[in-house]
Amino acid sequence: MPRHVTITLEHRGVSCVAELLDKDAPRTCTAVWEALPLAGDAFHAKYARHEVYTMVPGFGEYEVGLENSTVTPIPGDVVYFSFPDGTLDRRFKEERGIAALPGVVDLAIFYGRNNLLLNGDVGWVPGNVFATVVDGLSRMAEACHDVWRSGSVGERLVFQRFES
């Protein structure tokens, strides 16, 4: 039976449901599922285009590594990135309140087309596509776009198990 997660922009009161891609990204799905619920401040990407993400402390017993990875996510992709200590810029970490963490996990939802995971500081940034939105993408896309236009201050991105 497929497993599902709910992804919510808490302040905006908008959610969508994503199905875990257990066959394509089993290590990532297991690590995320066991760590749920996960939540943090929401941010809109600067470089990747149509992405809203949160950063949380690293979790799991091991680094999952790359699986079902991409640098060109499509609308509805839910992507896991892992950044070990020393990967992210000091100022970036300070601005996001994660400077004291030894490593972080970035959980992102992509809501539009033409995304490219290329960062001027570090180059290509592949991520693991571990879920795909199966319900509510259009509502979530509108809310994510509002994060871009109106700002992310006070917004939280929440990932939790979906119980039908």
BALOVO-413300 format. One record per residue: residue number from 1; chain; x, y negated, z negated of N, C-alpha, C in turn. Coordinates in nm, 2 decimals, m for minus. Each point is the difference from the previous one (the first is absolute). Example, Ala and Ser with C-alpha at 12.3 -4.5 7.8 and 13.67 -1.06 7.14 Angstrom:
// residues 2
+-----+----+--------+--------+--------+--------+--------+--------+--------+--------+--------+
|   i | ch |   n.px |   n.py |   n.pz |  ca.px |  ca.py |  ca.pz |   c.px |   c.py |   c.pz |
+-----+----+--------+--------+--------+--------+--------+--------+--------+--------+--------+
|   1 |  A |   1.32 |   0.57 |  m0.78 |  m0.09 |  m0.12 |   0.00 |   0.09 |  m0.12 |   0.00 |
|   2 |  A |  m0.04 |  m0.11 |   0.07 |   0.09 |  m0.11 |   0.00 |  m0.08 |  m0.11 |  m0.08 |
+-----+----+--------+--------+--------+--------+--------+--------+--------+--------+--------+
END
This chain:
// residues 164
+-----+----+--------+--------+--------+--------+--------+--------+--------+--------+--------+
|   i | ch |   n.px |   n.py |   n.pz |  ca.px |  ca.py |  ca.pz |   c.px |   c.py |   c.pz |
+-----+----+--------+--------+--------+--------+--------+--------+--------+--------+--------+
|   1 |  A |   0.08 |   0.12 |   0.00 |  m0.08 |  m0.12 |   0.00 |   0.09 |  m0.12 |   0.00 |
|   2 |  A |  m0.03 |  m0.10 |   0.09 |   0.08 |  m0.12 |   0.00 |  m0.01 |  m0.08 |  m0.12 |
|   3 |  A |   0.11 |  m0.07 |  m0.04 |   0.00 |  m0.09 |  m0.11 |  m0.01 |  m0.14 |   0.05 |
|   4 |  A |  m0.06 |  m0.09 |  m0.08 |  m0.02 |  m0.14 |   0.04 |   0.04 |  m0.09 |  m0.11 |
|   5 |  A |   0.04 |  m0.12 |   0.04 |   0.03 |  m0.11 |  m0.10 |  m0.09 |  m0.12 |   0.04 |
|   6 |  A |  m0.03 |  m0.08 |  m0.10 |  m0.06 |  m0.13 |   0.02 |   0.10 |  m0.10 |  m0.01 |
|   7 |  A |   0.00 |  m0.10 |   0.09 |   0.09 |  m0.11 |   0.00 |  m0.08 |  m0.13 |  m0.01 |
|   8 |  A |   0.03 |  m0.08 |  m0.11 |  m0.08 |  m0.11 |  m0.03 |   0.08 |  m0.13 |  m0.01 |
|   9 |  A |  m0.06 |  m0.10 |   0.06 |   0.05 |  m0.14 |  m0.03 |  m0.09 |  m0.05 |  m0.11 |
|  10 |  A |   0.05 |   0.01 |  m0.12 |  m0.08 |  m0.02 |  m0.12 |  m0.07 |  m0.13 |  m0.01 |
|  11 |  A |   0.07 |  m0.11 |   0.02 |  m0.06 |  m0.14 |  m0.02 |  m0.11 |  m0.02 |   0.11 |
|  12 |  A |   0.02 |   0.05 |   0.12 |  m0.09 |  m0.02 |   0.11 |  m0.11 |   0.10 |  m0.01 |
|  13 |  A |   0.01 |   0.11 |  m0.08 |  m0.11 |   0.10 |  m0.02 |  m0.02 |   0.08 |   0.13 |
|  14 |  A |   0.11 |   0.03 |   0.07 |  m0.02 |   0.08 |   0.13 |   0.08 |   0.12 |  m0.01 |
|  15 |  A |  m0.06 |   0.12 |   0.04 |   0.07 |   0.12 |  m0.01 |  m0.01 |   0.08 |   0.14 |
|  16 |  A |   0.09 |   0.09 |   0.02 |  m0.01 |   0.10 |   0.11 |   0.04 |   0.13 |  m0.06 |
|  17 |  A |  m0.03 |   0.11 |   0.08 |   0.04 |   0.13 |  m0.04 |   0.09 |   0.06 |   0.11 |
|  18 |  A |   0.11 |   0.06 |  m0.05 |   0.10 |   0.06 |   0.09 |   0.02 |   0.14 |  m0.03 |
|  19 |  A |   0.02 |   0.08 |   0.10 |   0.02 |   0.15 |  m0.01 |   0.15 |   0.02 |  m0.01 |
|  20 |  A |   0.04 |   0.08 |  m0.10 |   0.15 |   0.04 |   0.00 |   0.03 |   0.09 |   0.11 |
|  21 |  A |   0.12 |  m0.02 |   0.06 |   0.05 |   0.08 |   0.11 |   0.09 |   0.11 |  m0.06 |
|  22 |  A |  m0.06 |   0.09 |  m0.07 |   0.08 |   0.11 |  m0.07 |   0.08 |   0.08 |   0.09 |
|  23 |  A |  m0.05 |   0.03 |   0.12 |   0.08 |   0.09 |   0.09 |   0.12 |  m0.08 |   0.06 |
|  24 |  A |  m0.02 |  m0.13 |   0.02 |   0.11 |  m0.08 |   0.07 |   0.10 |  m0.05 |  m0.10 |
|  25 |  A |  m0.04 |  m0.03 |  m0.12 |   0.09 |  m0.07 |  m0.10 |  m0.03 |   0.07 |  m0.14 |
|  26 |  A |   0.03 |   0.13 |  m0.02 |  m0.04 |   0.07 |  m0.12 |   0.08 |  m0.06 |  m0.12 |
|  27 |  A |   0.12 |  m0.03 |   0.01 |   0.08 |  m0.04 |  m0.12 |  m0.05 |  m0.14 |  m0.04 |
|  28 |  A |  m0.02 |  m0.09 |   0.10 |  m0.05 |  m0.13 |  m0.04 |  m0.14 |   0.00 |  m0.06 |
|  29 |  A |  m0.09 |   0.08 |   0.06 |  m0.14 |   0.01 |  m0.05 |   0.00 |   0.05 |  m0.14 |
|  30 |  A |   0.08 |   0.10 |  m0.03 |   0.01 |   0.06 |  m0.14 |   0.05 |  m0.11 |  m0.09 |
|  31 |  A |   0.11 |  m0.06 |   0.03 |   0.06 |  m0.11 |  m0.09 |  m0.10 |  m0.11 |  m0.03 |
|  32 |  A |  m0.07 |  m0.05 |   0.11 |  m0.09 |  m0.11 |  m0.02 |  m0.12 |   0.05 |  m0.08 |
|  33 |  A |  m0.06 |   0.12 |   0.03 |  m0.12 |   0.05 |  m0.07 |   0.03 |   0.02 |  m0.15 |
|  34 |  A |   0.11 |   0.05 |  m0.03 |   0.04 |   0.03 |  m0.14 |   0.02 |  m0.13 |  m0.08 |
|  35 |  A |   0.04 |  m0.11 |   0.07 |   0.02 |  m0.13 |  m0.06 |  m0.12 |  m0.08 |  m0.02 |
|  36 |  A |  m0.11 |   0.03 |   0.07 |  m0.12 |  m0.08 |   0.00 |  m0.06 |  m0.01 |  m0.14 |
|  37 |  A |  m0.06 |  m0.11 |  m0.03 |  m0.03 |  m0.12 |   0.07 |   0.13 |  m0.09 |   0.00 |
|  38 |  A |   0.01 |  m0.08 |   0.11 |   0.12 |  m0.09 |   0.02 |  m0.06 |  m0.14 |   0.04 |
|  39 |  A |   0.05 |  m0.10 |  m0.06 |  m0.05 |  m0.13 |   0.03 |   0.11 |  m0.11 |  m0.02 |
|  40 |  A |  m0.01 |  m0.11 |   0.07 |   0.10 |  m0.11 |  m0.02 |  m0.05 |  m0.12 |   0.08 |
|  41 |  A |   0.08 |  m0.10 |  m0.02 |  m0.03 |  m0.13 |   0.08 |   0.00 |   0.03 |   0.15 |
|  42 |  A |  m0.10 |  m0.05 |   0.07 |   0.00 |   0.01 |   0.14 |   0.08 |  m0.11 |   0.07 |
|  43 |  A |   0.06 |   0.04 |   0.11 |   0.08 |  m0.09 |   0.08 |  m0.03 |   0.03 |   0.15 |
|  44 |  A |   0.00 |  m0.11 |   0.08 |  m0.01 |   0.02 |   0.14 |   0.14 |   0.00 |   0.06 |
|  45 |  A |   0.02 |   0.09 |   0.10 |   0.13 |   0.01 |   0.06 |   0.04 |  m0.13 |   0.08 |
|  46 |  A |   0.13 |  m0.03 |   0.00 |   0.05 |  m0.11 |   0.08 |   0.04 |   0.04 |   0.14 |
|  47 |  A |   0.06 |   0.12 |   0.01 |   0.06 |   0.05 |   0.13 |  m0.08 |   0.10 |   0.07 |
|  48 |  A |  m0.07 |   0.09 |  m0.07 |  m0.06 |   0.12 |   0.06 |  m0.14 |  m0.04 |   0.06 |
|  49 |  A |  m0.05 |  m0.11 |  m0.02 |  m0.12 |  m0.06 |   0.06 |  m0.12 |   0.04 |  m0.09 |
|  50 |  A |  m0.07 |   0.10 |   0.03 |  m0.14 |   0.03 |  m0.06 |   0.02 |   0.10 |  m0.12 |
|  51 |  A |   0.06 |  m0.04 |  m0.10 |   0.03 |   0.09 |  m0.12 |  m0.03 |  m0.07 |  m0.13 |
|  52 |  A |  m0.07 |   0.07 |  m0.09 |  m0.01 |  m0.04 |  m0.14 |   0.06 |   0.11 |  m0.08 |
|  53 |  A |   0.08 |  m0.04 |  m0.10 |   0.07 |   0.10 |  m0.08 |   0.01 |  m0.04 |  m0.14 |
|  54 |  A |   0.04 |   0.10 |  m0.08 |   0.03 |  m0.03 |  m0.14 |   0.13 |   0.08 |  m0.03 |
|  55 |  A |   0.07 |  m0.04 |  m0.10 |   0.12 |   0.07 |  m0.04 |  m0.01 |   0.04 |  m0.15 |
|  56 |  A |   0.03 |   0.13 |  m0.02 |  m0.02 |   0.06 |  m0.13 |   0.13 |   0.07 |  m0.04 |
|  57 |  A |   0.03 |   0.03 |  m0.13 |   0.12 |   0.07 |  m0.04 |   0.01 |   0.13 |   0.07 |
|  58 |  A |   0.12 |   0.05 |   0.03 |   0.02 |   0.13 |   0.06 |  m0.07 |   0.11 |  m0.08 |
|  59 |  A |  m0.04 |   0.10 |   0.07 |  m0.07 |   0.11 |  m0.08 |   0.04 |   0.13 |   0.07 |
|  60 |  A |  m0.04 |   0.11 |  m0.07 |   0.03 |   0.13 |   0.05 |   0.14 |   0.05 |  m0.05 |
|  61 |  A |   0.01 |   0.13 |   0.01 |   0.12 |   0.06 |  m0.06 |   0.12 |   0.00 |   0.10 |
|  62 |  A |  m0.03 |  m0.03 |   0.13 |   0.10 |   0.00 |   0.10 |  m0.03 |  m0.10 |   0.11 |
|  63 |  A |   0.09 |  m0.04 |   0.07 |  m0.02 |  m0.08 |   0.12 |  m0.06 |   0.08 |   0.11 |
|  64 |  A |  m0.12 |  m0.04 |   0.05 |  m0.07 |   0.08 |   0.10 |   0.07 |   0.00 |   0.14 |
|  65 |  A |   0.09 |  m0.10 |   0.02 |   0.06 |   0.00 |   0.13 |  m0.10 |  m0.04 |   0.11 |
|  66 |  A |   0.05 |   0.00 |   0.13 |  m0.08 |  m0.04 |   0.11 |  m0.08 |   0.13 |   0.04 |
|  67 |  A |  m0.13 |  m0.03 |   0.03 |  m0.09 |   0.10 |   0.06 |  m0.11 |  m0.07 |   0.07 |
|  68 |  A |  m0.04 |   0.04 |   0.12 |  m0.11 |  m0.07 |   0.07 |   0.03 |  m0.15 |   0.00 |
|  69 |  A |   0.13 |  m0.03 |   0.03 |   0.04 |  m0.14 |  m0.01 |  m0.03 |  m0.08 |   0.13 |
|  70 |  A |  m0.01 |  m0.13 |  m0.01 |  m0.02 |  m0.09 |   0.11 |   0.06 |  m0.13 |  m0.02 |
|  71 |  A |   0.02 |  m0.07 |   0.10 |   0.04 |  m0.15 |   0.00 |  m0.11 |  m0.08 |   0.07 |
|  72 |  A |  m0.10 |   0.07 |   0.05 |  m0.11 |  m0.07 |   0.08 |  m0.13 |   0.05 |  m0.05 |
|  73 |  A |  m0.04 |  m0.03 |  m0.13 |  m0.13 |   0.04 |  m0.05 |  m0.12 |  m0.06 |   0.07 |
|  74 |  A |  m0.10 |   0.08 |   0.00 |  m0.13 |  m0.04 |   0.07 |  m0.10 |  m0.04 |  m0.10 |
|  75 |  A |  m0.11 |  m0.07 |   0.05 |  m0.11 |  m0.03 |  m0.10 |  m0.05 |   0.12 |  m0.07 |
|  76 |  A |  m0.01 |  m0.01 |  m0.13 |  m0.05 |   0.11 |  m0.08 |   0.11 |   0.09 |  m0.06 |
|  77 |  A |   0.12 |  m0.02 |   0.04 |   0.11 |   0.07 |  m0.06 |   0.02 |  m0.04 |  m0.14 |
|  78 |  A |   0.03 |   0.09 |  m0.09 |   0.04 |  m0.03 |  m0.14 |   0.14 |   0.06 |  m0.02 |
|  79 |  A |   0.09 |  m0.09 |  m0.04 |   0.14 |   0.03 |   0.02 |   0.07 |  m0.01 |  m0.14 |
|  80 |  A |   0.10 |   0.09 |  m0.02 |   0.08 |   0.01 |  m0.12 |   0.14 |  m0.04 |   0.04 |
|  81 |  A |   0.06 |  m0.10 |  m0.08 |   0.14 |  m0.03 |   0.02 |   0.07 |   0.01 |  m0.14 |
|  82 |  A |   0.12 |   0.05 |   0.00 |   0.08 |   0.00 |  m0.12 |   0.12 |  m0.08 |   0.01 |
|  83 |  A |   0.02 |  m0.09 |  m0.10 |   0.12 |  m0.08 |   0.01 |   0.08 |   0.02 |  m0.13 |
|  84 |  A |   0.11 |   0.08 |   0.01 |   0.09 |   0.02 |  m0.12 |   0.06 |  m0.13 |  m0.04 |
|  85 |  A |   0.05 |   0.00 |  m0.12 |   0.07 |  m0.12 |  m0.05 |   0.11 |  m0.05 |   0.09 |
|  86 |  A |   0.01 |  m0.13 |   0.02 |   0.10 |  m0.06 |   0.09 |  m0.05 |  m0.02 |   0.14 |
|  87 |  A |  m0.11 |   0.05 |   0.04 |  m0.05 |  m0.01 |   0.13 |  m0.07 |  m0.14 |   0.03 |
|  88 |  A |  m0.07 |  m0.04 |  m0.10 |  m0.08 |  m0.13 |   0.02 |   0.08 |  m0.12 |  m0.05 |
|  89 |  A |  m0.02 |  m0.11 |   0.06 |   0.06 |  m0.13 |  m0.03 |  m0.04 |  m0.04 |  m0.15 |
|  90 |  A |   0.09 |  m0.05 |  m0.07 |  m0.02 |  m0.05 |  m0.14 |  m0.12 |  m0.09 |  m0.01 |
|  91 |  A |   0.00 |  m0.11 |   0.08 |  m0.11 |  m0.10 |   0.00 |  m0.13 |   0.07 |   0.03 |
|  92 |  A |  m0.01 |   0.08 |   0.10 |  m0.12 |   0.07 |   0.04 |  m0.05 |   0.08 |  m0.12 |
|  93 |  A |   0.09 |   0.07 |  m0.07 |  m0.05 |   0.08 |  m0.12 |  m0.04 |  m0.09 |  m0.11 |
|  94 |  A |   0.06 |  m0.12 |  m0.02 |  m0.04 |  m0.09 |  m0.11 |  m0.13 |  m0.06 |   0.03 |
|  95 |  A |  m0.03 |  m0.04 |   0.13 |  m0.13 |  m0.05 |   0.04 |  m0.11 |   0.09 |  m0.02 |
|  96 |  A |   0.02 |   0.13 |   0.01 |  m0.10 |   0.10 |  m0.02 |  m0.01 |   0.06 |  m0.14 |
|  97 |  A |   0.09 |  m0.04 |  m0.09 |   0.00 |   0.04 |  m0.13 |   0.05 |   0.15 |  m0.02 |
|  98 |  A |   0.09 |   0.04 |   0.09 |   0.05 |   0.14 |  m0.01 |   0.15 |   0.00 |  m0.01 |
|  99 |  A |   0.06 |  m0.11 |  m0.04 |   0.14 |  m0.01 |  m0.01 |   0.07 |   0.10 |  m0.09 |
| 100 |  A |  m0.07 |   0.03 |  m0.11 |   0.05 |   0.09 |  m0.10 |  m0.01 |   0.15 |   0.03 |
| 101 |  A |  m0.08 |   0.03 |   0.11 |  m0.02 |   0.14 |   0.03 |   0.12 |   0.06 |   0.08 |
| 102 |  A |   0.04 |   0.12 |  m0.03 |   0.12 |   0.06 |   0.07 |  m0.04 |   0.03 |   0.15 |
| 103 |  A |  m0.12 |   0.03 |   0.03 |  m0.04 |   0.03 |   0.13 |  m0.15 |  m0.02 |   0.01 |
| 104 |  A |  m0.06 |  m0.03 |   0.12 |  m0.14 |  m0.02 |   0.01 |  m0.06 |   0.08 |   0.12 |
| 105 |  A |  m0.13 |   0.02 |  m0.02 |  m0.08 |   0.06 |   0.11 |  m0.09 |  m0.11 |   0.05 |
| 106 |  A |  m0.01 |  m0.01 |   0.13 |  m0.08 |  m0.09 |   0.07 |  m0.11 |   0.08 |   0.07 |
| 107 |  A |  m0.13 |  m0.03 |  m0.04 |  m0.11 |   0.07 |   0.06 |  m0.08 |  m0.11 |   0.08 |
| 108 |  A |  m0.02 |   0.03 |   0.13 |  m0.05 |  m0.10 |   0.09 |  m0.11 |   0.06 |   0.09 |
| 109 |  A |  m0.10 |  m0.09 |   0.03 |  m0.10 |   0.03 |   0.09 |   0.01 |  m0.09 |   0.12 |
| 110 |  A |   0.00 |   0.06 |   0.12 |   0.01 |  m0.08 |   0.12 |  m0.14 |  m0.01 |   0.06 |
| 111 |  A |  m0.04 |  m0.12 |   0.04 |  m0.14 |  m0.03 |   0.04 |  m0.01 |  m0.05 |   0.14 |
| 112 |  A |   0.10 |  m0.02 |   0.07 |  m0.01 |  m0.05 |   0.14 |   0.11 |   0.06 |   0.09 |
| 113 |  A |   0.00 |  m0.04 |   0.12 |   0.09 |   0.05 |   0.10 |   0.14 |  m0.07 |   0.00 |
| 114 |  A |   0.09 |   0.06 |   0.08 |   0.13 |  m0.07 |   0.04 |   0.09 |  m0.02 |  m0.12 |
| 115 |  A |   0.01 |   0.10 |  m0.09 |   0.08 |  m0.01 |  m0.12 |   0.14 |   0.05 |   0.04 |
| 116 |  A |   0.10 |  m0.06 |  m0.06 |   0.14 |   0.05 |   0.03 |   0.08 |  m0.01 |  m0.13 |
| 117 |  A |   0.05 |   0.11 |  m0.05 |   0.07 |   0.00 |  m0.13 |   0.15 |  m0.03 |   0.02 |
| 118 |  A |   0.03 |  m0.13 |   0.03 |   0.13 |  m0.04 |   0.02 |   0.02 |  m0.12 |  m0.09 |
| 119 |  A |   0.10 |   0.01 |  m0.09 |   0.03 |  m0.11 |  m0.09 |   0.14 |  m0.06 |   0.03 |
| 120 |  A |   0.00 |  m0.13 |   0.01 |   0.13 |  m0.07 |   0.04 |   0.11 |   0.03 |  m0.10 |
| 121 |  A |  m0.02 |   0.03 |  m0.12 |   0.10 |   0.03 |  m0.10 |   0.06 |   0.14 |   0.01 |
| 122 |  A |  m0.08 |   0.10 |   0.02 |   0.04 |   0.13 |   0.00 |  m0.02 |   0.09 |   0.12 |
| 123 |  A |  m0.07 |  m0.06 |   0.10 |  m0.03 |   0.07 |   0.12 |  m0.13 |   0.08 |   0.00 |
| 124 |  A |   0.00 |   0.12 |   0.07 |  m0.12 |   0.08 |   0.00 |  m0.03 |   0.05 |  m0.14 |
| 125 |  A |  m0.13 |   0.00 |  m0.03 |  m0.05 |   0.05 |  m0.13 |  m0.11 |   0.10 |   0.02 |
| 126 |  A |   0.04 |   0.13 |   0.03 |  m0.10 |   0.10 |   0.02 |  m0.07 |   0.03 |  m0.13 |
| 127 |  A |  m0.13 |   0.03 |   0.02 |  m0.08 |   0.04 |  m0.12 |  m0.08 |   0.13 |   0.03 |
| 128 |  A |  m0.04 |   0.06 |  m0.10 |  m0.08 |   0.13 |   0.01 |  m0.15 |  m0.03 |   0.01 |
| 129 |  A |  m0.06 |   0.04 |   0.11 |  m0.14 |  m0.01 |   0.01 |  m0.06 |   0.12 |  m0.07 |
| 130 |  A |  m0.07 |  m0.03 |  m0.12 |  m0.05 |   0.11 |  m0.08 |  m0.15 |   0.00 |  m0.01 |
| 131 |  A |  m0.07 |  m0.10 |   0.06 |  m0.14 |   0.01 |   0.00 |  m0.05 |  m0.09 |   0.12 |
| 132 |  A |  m0.13 |   0.02 |   0.03 |  m0.06 |  m0.08 |   0.10 |  m0.14 |  m0.04 |  m0.04 |
| 133 |  A |  m0.04 |  m0.13 |   0.02 |  m0.12 |  m0.05 |  m0.05 |  m0.11 |   0.07 |   0.09 |
| 134 |  A |  m0.10 |   0.06 |  m0.07 |  m0.11 |   0.07 |   0.07 |  m0.14 |  m0.07 |  m0.03 |
| 135 |  A |   0.00 |  m0.10 |  m0.09 |  m0.12 |  m0.07 |  m0.02 |   0.03 |  m0.14 |  m0.05 |
| 136 |  A |  m0.06 |  m0.10 |   0.06 |   0.01 |  m0.14 |  m0.05 |   0.11 |  m0.08 |   0.05 |
| 137 |  A |   0.07 |   0.04 |   0.11 |   0.11 |  m0.07 |   0.05 |  m0.04 |  m0.14 |   0.05 |
| 138 |  A |  m0.11 |  m0.02 |   0.06 |  m0.03 |  m0.13 |   0.05 |  m0.02 |  m0.10 |  m0.11 |
| 139 |  A |  m0.07 |   0.04 |  m0.11 |  m0.02 |  m0.09 |  m0.12 |   0.14 |  m0.03 |  m0.06 |
| 140 |  A |   0.08 |   0.10 |  m0.01 |   0.13 |  m0.01 |  m0.06 |   0.09 |  m0.09 |   0.09 |
| 141 |  A |  m0.01 |   0.01 |   0.13 |   0.08 |  m0.08 |   0.09 |  m0.04 |  m0.15 |  m0.02 |
| 142 |  A |  m0.13 |  m0.03 |  m0.01 |  m0.04 |  m0.14 |  m0.03 |   0.06 |  m0.05 |  m0.13 |
| 143 |  A |  m0.01 |   0.08 |  m0.10 |   0.06 |  m0.04 |  m0.13 |   0.15 |  m0.02 |   0.00 |
| 144 |  A |   0.07 |   0.09 |   0.07 |   0.14 |  m0.01 |   0.02 |   0.04 |  m0.12 |   0.07 |
| 145 |  A |  m0.07 |  m0.03 |   0.11 |   0.02 |  m0.12 |   0.07 |  m0.02 |  m0.13 |  m0.08 |
| 146 |  A |  m0.10 |   0.01 |  m0.09 |  m0.02 |  m0.11 |  m0.10 |   0.12 |  m0.02 |  m0.09 |
| 147 |  A |   0.06 |   0.11 |  m0.04 |   0.12 |  m0.01 |  m0.08 |   0.11 |  m0.08 |   0.07 |
| 148 |  A |   0.01 |   0.02 |   0.14 |   0.09 |  m0.07 |   0.08 |  m0.03 |  m0.15 |   0.00 |
| 149 |  A |  m0.13 |  m0.03 |   0.03 |  m0.05 |  m0.14 |   0.02 |  m0.01 |  m0.08 |  m0.13 |
| 150 |  A |  m0.05 |   0.07 |  m0.11 |  m0.03 |  m0.07 |  m0.12 |   0.10 |   0.02 |  m0.11 |
| 151 |  A |   0.08 |   0.10 |   0.01 |   0.11 |   0.03 |  m0.09 |  m0.03 |   0.12 |  m0.09 |
| 152 |  A |   0.10 |   0.05 |  m0.06 |  m0.01 |   0.12 |  m0.08 |   0.00 |  m0.02 |  m0.15 |
| 153 |  A |   0.02 |  m0.13 |  m0.04 |   0.01 |  m0.03 |  m0.15 |  m0.13 |   0.05 |  m0.07 |
| 154 |  A |   0.02 |   0.08 |  m0.10 |  m0.11 |   0.06 |  m0.08 |  m0.06 |   0.12 |   0.06 |
| 155 |  A |   0.05 |   0.05 |   0.11 |  m0.05 |   0.12 |   0.07 |   0.08 |   0.12 |  m0.05 |
| 156 |  A |  m0.07 |   0.11 |  m0.02 |   0.07 |   0.13 |  m0.03 |  m0.05 |   0.10 |   0.10 |
| 157 |  A |   0.10 |   0.09 |   0.04 |  m0.03 |   0.11 |   0.09 |   0.00 |   0.13 |  m0.09 |
| 158 |  A |  m0.11 |   0.07 |   0.00 |  m0.02 |   0.12 |  m0.09 |  m0.02 |   0.12 |   0.09 |
| 159 |  A |   0.07 |   0.11 |  m0.04 |  m0.01 |   0.13 |   0.06 |  m0.04 |   0.10 |  m0.11 |
| 160 |  A |  m0.11 |   0.07 |   0.03 |  m0.05 |   0.10 |  m0.10 |  m0.07 |   0.11 |   0.07 |
| 161 |  A |  m0.01 |   0.11 |  m0.07 |  m0.06 |   0.12 |   0.06 |  m0.15 |  m0.03 |   0.03 |
| 162 |  A |  m0.04 |   0.05 |   0.12 |  m0.14 |  m0.02 |   0.03 |  m0.08 |   0.13 |  m0.04 |
| 163 |  A |  m0.10 |  m0.03 |  m0.08 |  m0.08 |   0.11 |  m0.05 |  m0.14 |  m0.01 |   0.07 |
| 164 |  A |  m0.03 |   0.10 |   0.08 |  m0.13 |  m0.01 |   0.08 |  m0.12 |   0.04 |  m0.09 |
+-----+----+--------+--------+--------+--------+--------+--------+--------+--------+--------+
END
